Amino acid sequence: MAQVKITALDVARRAGVSQPTVSRVFTPGARVSPKLANKVRAAALELGYRPNTLARSLITGKSRTIGLVVAYLNNPFYPEALEKLSVSLSQRGYHIMVFIAANLAEEIDPVIDGLLDHRVDGMILASVSMSNALTNRLSEEGIPFVLFNRGQENPDLAQVTAANFEGGRKAGRFLAAGGHRRIAHISGWQMSLNGRDRQAGFIAGLKEFGLEPFACIDSHYDREMAIDATKRLFAGDTLPDAIFVGNDHMAFAVIETLRGDLALNIPQDVSVVGYDDVQMAAWKTYDLTTLRQPANRMVDATVDLLLAKIDGEPVETHKIEIDSPLILRGSARIPPGWSDDSA
């Protein structure tokens, strides 16, 4: 026998309230007294009622869905950030729809089409290349969006990143203060502003100590390229005594290569500093000194900025940079008397 569909009117009758009251209870952000909301939810649970979100979206013009586009999930920073974004948006009454796209603008267009077809209320673009044509299209479609962990030189684009230049500068200063003089950089993708800023900050930090980089090798945030770069750095007669790596994902590969393939001790023979402070960085296997990308603060800022844009509220700034503290562990020599203020 076909199951009888429970409607909002059925819930209203059981709870002794009006149908609009039931709708308000199941509409995120609507004002209903806790006592009345509990009464309605108890009736809904008893009857097995589930609100029709599709019908509501047709009435309100809002799907309560946010599209998230990421380039890849190999870097452990992104699964961790994705979980935090999902929780934060859920607490604000939104669902999240995830799409994977390569870091190429021509491969992103079909994904954007899919998100538009699903009538998302807004988009978060995480580590995705954004062409002018694509940002213009999103603006023309009237879809609010925020770039997460991916800066752009256009200050009018809504974006939330770590303070990458200052983070790179801290790494350079820290390694130079530790007595290192042949300091290499295995960088993130230099076509990305994050990668360029971290490298530029690193060079500036070394310059304060009268040093220049031993070498800078663009490894595209790619593990295999980082392994190859490490082997190349240690193939000559003069060897680096420290390496600043553009993210933790590559830094783990660098540490494994130094120990396993090159039989070097860390930090006695070479110091290693990463960037992100993902959970694995604290594992004893790596014990990685790194710049922390404050994911919780970045997520909160991203969600606040995006929802303000969705609601048409004014925002003070479209570009938010959040400081990256240096987290000291055992993979790098600590300068005598070094403190958090020293960076």
C-alpha positions in Angstrom: 0.0 0.0 0.0 1.3 3.5 -0.9 2.6 5.5 2.0 0.5 8.6 2.8 2.5 11.8 2.3 2.6 13.9 5.4 2.2 17.7 4.7 2.8 20.8 6.7 -0.9 21.2 7.2 -0.9 17.8 8.9 1.8 19.0 11.3 0.0 22.2 11.9 -3.2 20.4 12.9 -1.3 18.0 15.2 0.6 20.8 16.9 -2.4 23.1 17.0 -0.8 25.9 15.1 -1.2 27.5 11.7 0.5 26.2 8.5 2.6 29.4 8.1 4.0 28.8 11.6 5.2 25.3 10.6 6.8 26.9 7.5 8.6 29.4 9.7 9.9 26.7 12.0 11.6 24.9 9.1 12.9 28.0 7.5 16.5 28.8 8.6 16.7 32.2 10.2 13.0 32.7 10.7 11.9 33.9 14.2 9.9 31.5 16.2 9.8 31.1 20.0 11.8 28.0 21.2 8.7 26.6 23.0 6.6 26.8 19.8 9.4 25.5 17.6 9.9 22.5 19.9 6.1 21.8 19.8 6.1 21.9 16.0 9.2 19.7 15.6 7.8 17.2 18.1 4.6 16.9 15.9 6.7 16.6 12.8 8.9 13.9 14.3 5.8 12.0 15.4 4.2 12.1 12.0 7.4 11.5 10.0 7.2 14.9 8.2 10.1 16.1 6.1 10.0 19.7 4.7 10.0 20.0 0.9 13.1 22.1 0.4 12.6 22.1 -3.4 9.1 23.6 -3.2 10.4 26.2 -0.7 13.2 27.2 -3.0 10.7 27.7 -5.8 8.6 30.0 -3.6 11.5 31.9 -1.9 13.9 31.9 -4.9 16.6 30.5 -2.6 17.9 26.9 -2.5 19.8 27.3 0.8 22.7 25.5 -1.1 26.2 26.8 -1.5 28.4 25.4 -4.2 32.1 24.6 -3.3 34.6 24.2 -6.2 38.0 22.7 -5.3 40.8 21.7 -7.5 42.0 18.6 -5.7 41.8 17.0 -2.3 45.3 15.5 -2.2 46.5 18.4 0.0 45.2 17.4 3.5 44.4 21.1 4.2 41.4 21.0 1.9 39.5 18.0 3.4 40.0 19.6 6.8 38.8 23.0 5.6 35.9 21.3 3.7 34.6 19.7 6.9 34.8 23.0 8.7 33.0 24.9 5.9 30.3 22.2 5.8 29.7 22.5 9.6 29.7 26.3 9.6 27.3 26.5 6.7 25.0 23.9 8.2 24.8 25.9 11.4 23.6 28.8 9.3 21.0 26.7 7.6 22.8 26.0 4.3 23.8 22.8 2.5 27.0 22.4 0.6 27.4 20.9 -2.9 31.0 19.9 -3.8 32.5 19.9 -7.3 36.0 18.9 -8.2 37.7 20.9 -11.0 41.3 21.1 -12.3 43.2 24.3 -11.8 42.5 25.3 -15.4 39.9 27.9 -16.3 38.7 26.0 -19.4 37.8 23.0 -17.2 35.9 25.1 -14.6 33.2 26.4 -17.0 31.3 23.1 -17.2 31.4 22.9 -13.4 30.0 26.4 -13.0 27.2 25.5 -15.5 26.3 22.5 -13.2 26.3 24.7 -10.1 24.0 27.3 -11.9 21.7 24.5 -13.0 21.3 23.5 -9.3 20.4 27.1 -8.5 23.0 27.5 -5.8 22.7 30.7 -3.7 26.4 31.4 -3.7 29.8 29.8 -4.5 33.1 29.2 -2.6 36.0 28.7 -5.0 38.9 27.0 -3.2 42.3 26.8 -4.9 40.7 27.3 -8.3 42.1 29.4 -11.2 39.8 32.3 -11.8 40.0 34.0 -15.2 38.6 37.5 -15.8 36.0 36.0 -18.2 34.8 33.6 -15.4 34.5 36.2 -12.7 32.7 38.4 -15.1 30.3 35.6 -15.9 29.5 34.9 -12.3 28.9 38.6 -11.7 26.6 38.8 -14.7 24.7 35.8 -13.4 24.3 37.5 -10.1 25.9 34.6 -8.2 27.7 35.8 -5.1 31.1 34.1 -4.7 34.2 34.2 -2.4 37.7 32.9 -3.2 38.9 30.7 -0.3 42.6 30.3 0.2 43.2 31.7 -3.3 44.1 35.3 -3.6 43.7 37.4 -6.7 45.3 40.7 -7.5 41.9 42.3 -8.2 41.0 43.8 -4.8 37.3 44.0 -5.8 37.0 40.2 -5.8 35.8 38.7 -2.5 38.7 36.6 -1.1 39.9 35.1 2.1 43.5 34.0 2.4 46.3 33.6 4.9 48.8 36.6 5.0 51.0 34.7 2.7 53.7 37.3 2.1 54.2 37.8 5.8 54.1 34.0 6.4 56.9 33.6 3.9 58.9 36.4 5.5 58.6 34.7 8.9 60.0 31.5 7.4 62.9 33.3 5.9 63.7 35.2 9.0 63.4 32.1 11.2 65.8 30.0 9.1 68.3 32.8 8.7 68.3 33.6 12.5 69.0 29.9 13.1 72.4 30.3 11.4 71.5 28.8 8.1 73.2 30.3 5.1 72.2 28.1 2.1 68.4 28.2 2.3 66.4 26.8 -0.6 62.7 27.2 -1.4 60.5 24.5 -2.9 57.7 26.8 -3.8 54.0 26.4 -4.5 52.6 27.1 -8.0 54.0 30.4 -9.2 50.9 31.0 -11.4 49.0 31.3 -8.1 49.1 34.5 -6.0 49.5 32.4 -2.8 52.7 30.8 -4.2 54.1 34.0 -5.5 53.4 35.9 -2.2 55.0 33.2 0.0 58.1 33.1 -2.2 58.4 36.9 -2.3 58.0 37.1 1.5 60.6 34.4 2.0 63.1 36.4 -0.2 62.3 39.5 1.7 62.9 37.8 5.1 66.3 36.5 3.9 67.3 39.9 2.6 66.9 41.3 6.1 69.8 39.1 7.1 71.8 39.9 3.9 71.0 36.6 2.3 69.7 35.4 -1.0 67.9 32.1 -1.7 70.2 29.1 -2.4 67.6 28.2 -5.0 63.8 28.6 -5.7 62.1 25.7 -7.5 58.4 25.8 -8.5 56.9 22.5 -7.6 53.2 23.4 -8.3 52.1 22.1 -4.8 52.7 18.6 -6.3 54.2 15.8 -4.2 56.2 14.1 -7.0 57.6 17.4 -8.2 58.7 18.2 -4.6 60.5 14.9 -4.4 62.3 15.6 -7.7 63.2 19.1 -6.6 64.7 17.8 -3.3 66.9 15.3 -5.2 68.1 18.1 -7.6 69.0 20.4 -4.7 71.2 17.7 -3.2 72.8 16.5 -6.5 75.6 19.2 -6.6 78.8 19.8 -4.7 77.3 22.6 -2.6 74.2 21.6 -0.6 71.4 23.6 1.1 71.3 23.5 4.8 67.6 24.5 5.1 64.5 24.3 2.9 61.3 26.3 3.1 58.5 24.3 1.4 55.4 26.0 0.0 52.9 23.7 1.8 52.9 20.8 4.2 51.8 18.4 1.5 55.1 18.9 -0.3 57.0 19.2 3.0 56.1 15.7 4.0 57.5 14.4 0.7 60.7 16.5 1.2 61.2 15.0 4.7 60.7 11.4 3.4 63.2 12.0 0.6 65.8 13.6 2.8 65.7 10.7 5.3 64.9 7.8 3.1 66.7 8.5 -0.2 69.5 10.8 0.9 70.2 9.4 4.4 70.2 12.9 5.9 69.3 13.8 9.5 66.6 16.5 10.2 67.3 19.1 11.5 71.0 18.3 12.1 71.9 18.2 8.4 69.1 20.2 7.0 66.1 22.1 8.5 62.7 22.0 6.9 59.8 24.4 7.3 56.4 24.0 5.7 53.1 25.9 5.4 49.6 25.0 6.5 49.9 23.1 9.8 47.6 20.2 8.8 47.0 17.5 11.4 49.7 15.3 10.0 52.3 18.0 10.7 52.2 17.2 14.4 52.7 13.5 13.9 56.1 12.2 15.3 57.0 11.0 11.9 57.2 14.5 10.6 57.2 16.8 13.7 57.1 19.6 11.2 57.8 23.3 12.0 55.4 25.2 9.8 53.3 28.3 9.3 49.7 27.7 10.4 46.9 28.5 8.0 44.2 29.4 10.6 41.5 27.3 9.0 38.8 28.1 11.6 39.2 31.8 11.2 39.5 31.6 7.4 36.2 29.5 7.3 34.4 31.9 9.6 35.5 34.9 7.5 34.5 33.2 4.3 31.1 32.2 5.4 30.4 35.6 6.9 31.5 37.4 3.7 29.6 35.1 1.4 26.3 35.3 3.4 26.6 39.0 3.6 26.9 39.2 -0.2 23.9 36.8 -0.5 21.8 38.9 1.8 22.9 42.1 0.0 24.5 43.5 3.1 27.4 46.0 2.9 30.9 44.6 3.6 33.8 46.6 4.9 36.4 44.9 2.7 36.4 42.3 0.0 40.0 41.1 0.7 40.7 39.5 4.0 44.2 38.2 5.0 44.6 36.3 8.3 48.0 36.0 10.0 49.9 32.7 9.9 51.7 32.0 13.2 54.9 30.0 13.1 54.4 26.7 14.9 57.7 25.4 16.3 58.4 21.7 16.2 61.4 19.4 15.7 62.1 19.6 11.9 64.1 22.9 12.1 66.8 24.3 14.2 65.4 26.9 16.7 67.5 30.1 16.9 68.8 30.9 20.5 66.3 33.0 22.4 63.7 32.7 19.6 60.1 33.6 20.6 56.8 34.2 18.8 57.6 37.9 18.8 60.9 37.2 16.9 59.1 36.4 13.7 
